[in-house]
Amino acid sequence: MQYWIMGGGGIGAALAQACVARGSQVLVLSRTNPQLAEVDWLAVDNTDQDALAKAIADYPLPARVINTLGMLHQGEQQPEKRIEQLSEAAFNNSLRINTWPTLAMAQLLSQRLTRTTPLQFAALSARVGSISDNRAGGWYSYRVSKAALNMAIKTVSIEWQRCFPHASIVGLHPGTVATELSSPFRSSLAAGQLHTPAQAAQDLLMVLDNLSHQDSGRLFAWDGQEIQP
């Protein structure tokens, strides 16, 4: 099986390694080289659709595309506890990183898909993007950008069901993983709630293995349970 993995951070690199261990071919699309054995790499900013289009132009479509990009905090941008802390710049930055790349890649894939092309596209979302599950509030930029991602996934799935019935798109919630994204927020976690990137990669691949194109548009947690919007 061939994979394109967007992002070479903690989860992206772990997914690439897990796919190679399965005997799959992997192309990582990221700004920095993850330097993984038997993994091909293209230097690209996944938020730049023009650059992304040029990077993948000469590559045949894979069986699976996984977008691992995600940003909760960056430099001075931190999760907002109150509405007064929200800024337009932070909000737009969250959308640029957490929402736009999935839409950009879906558009590029749509230009090459046919009615008989089998393809599975997955994007890492988050349980905090579920409107029905929001009981704590806060984290405005992150929550809204992930909720927007979930809506993007659903909307693309409807179009693909009509135009490309063998292609699917889903959202995946990896749980809390020991990466840079979660590092400031782990102290209150109960034992067993923090997953290693390697564990997360295995869990996510198992979820994908058990999905079909009929599951397109839905959001699933690392344990296979569906998360409601």
N, C-alpha and C positions, 0 to 999 in steps of 0.2 A: 504494500500500500504506500502511496505517496502522500506526504503532508507538506503543507505550507504552515509555518507557525509565525504569527505576527508578534514580535517582542521576544527578546532574549534574556529577560530578567529571571528571577527565581523560578517561577512556575513555567515560563517559556522554555528555559534551559532544561528543566527537569522533564518536561514533556518531550522535548527533542531527544533526550537520552533514553527515555522509556520507549519511544517509537523506534529508535535505532536498535534497541535491545530486542524488539519484536521482529526485526528484519526489514523494517520499513525504510524508505528513502525520505529524507527530511531536508527541507529548505527553510532556514530561519531568515526572516525579514526584520532587521533591527538596525538601530543606529550604531551600536557597538558590537564587535565580534565576540560571541560567547565562547569561541575557541573550544568547540566540542569535537571530539574525534568522530569521523564518518558523517559529519553534518555539514551540508553546504550552507553558505551564508551570503546574503546580499545586504550591503549597506544602504539603508533607506529609512527615512522618517515616515512612519506609518500614518502620521497626521497630514502628510502632503500627498494628495491624491495623484497629482501629476508625476511626482517622483515614484510613487508606488506603481503607477501604470507603466512607466518606462522600465522599472526593475523587473516586472513579471512578464513583460511583453513576449519574450522569447521562450518562456517556459510553458509546457503543456499543463492543462488543468490537473490538479491532484485529485485524489479521492476525498481528502479532508483538508479543510482550512480551519485553523484555530487561532482566534484573536485573544491574546493574553494580556493586552494592554490594560492598565488601570492606574489611576492616580487618586489618592486620598489626601496626601499632603505633599507640598513641593516648595522648597525654599521658605519664604515667609507665608505662603498659603497653608493654613491649617483648617481642620474641620470646624465649622461654625457651631457654637453652642447656642447662640441666640441670633435672631434675625438682624440685630444691629451690627453683627460682625460680617454679614454678607456683603460682598462687593461685586460689581458687574464684571470686573477683570477676573476675579476668582471663578465666578460662575461660568464665564465664557471659556476659561481655561479648562475647567472640568468637562464641559461639553466637547471641547476640542480633542481631549485625550480619551475620555470614557465613552463617548457616543459616536463621534464622527467617523473614526477609522472603520467601524463595522459597516456603516452606510457606504463609505467610500469603496471598501472592498466588495460589498454586495453589488454595487453598481458596476464595477469592473468585471466581476464574475458574470453578471447578467449579460454583458456584451458578448460573452463567449459561450454561454450555456446553450444547449439545444433541448428539445423536449425529451430526449432520451439520455441526456448526460446524468450519470449518478454522481452526486456531490453532496457532502455533508459539511456545513459551515457552522462552527460553534464560536460563541463569544463569551468571555468570562464576564458575568454580571455579579450581582450581590443580593443577598436577602434584604439588605436595607433599601434596595430599590423597589421592593414590594410595597405598594400603597396599603394593602389590607393588613400587612404585617408591621406597619409603622406604629409603634406604641411609645417609643422613647423620644421622638422628635430630634431636632438638631441635625448637624451634618448636611446643611441645605444643599450645597453645591454637589456633593457626592451623591446624596440620595436622589436629587432631581436628575442628574446626568445618568444615573443607572436606571431610574424609572423610564427616562427617555430612551435608553438603550433597549429596555424590554419592549417598549412600544415599537421601536424601529424593527426589532426582530419579528414581532407579530405582523407588522405591516408588510415587510418583505416576504414573509412566509405566505401571505395571502396572494401576492402577485406571483410568486414562484409556483404555488399550487396550480394556478391557471396556465402559466407559460412554460414552466419547467417542472413537471410533476415528479421527476425523479431526483430533484434537488431539495434539500431541506436546510433550515437554519434554526438553531436553538440557542438558548442562553444556559450557561452553566455557573452555578455558585460553588466555588471550591472550598468553602468553609474558611476558617481563619488559618492562614498558612504563615509559616515562619519566614517571611520576606521583609524587605525594607518597608513595604506598605503598612504592615501590621505592627512593626517594631515598637512604636510608642504606645500601643494600646493592648498589650498582652498581660499586664500585671494582674488584672482582675479575672483572668480566665481560669476556669476550673480545670483540674487535671484531665488530660485527654482531649481537651478542646483545640489545642494547637497542633496542626498537622505539619509535617515536614513537606518541602516541595516534592520530594520523591513519592511520598504517600499520596499527596494531592494528585500528582500526575497519573498514578496508577488508578486512583478512584475515578478521575475524570474520563480516562480512556475506557474504563469498564462501563461507565454510564453511556458513552457514545456507542460502544459496541452493542448495547441493548436497545438502542433507539432505531426507528425507521423513519422514512420520509413522512409517515402519518403523524409523527410527533412534532413536525415542524411548527415553529411559532411558540413553543412552550419553554418554560424555565425549569431546570432541574438542579437539585442540590447534589453535592458530591456523593451522597448515599443513594442516589436514584429517585429520591422523593420529589414530586412536583411541587414547585412553589407557586402559589397563586399570586396574580398581579395585584 
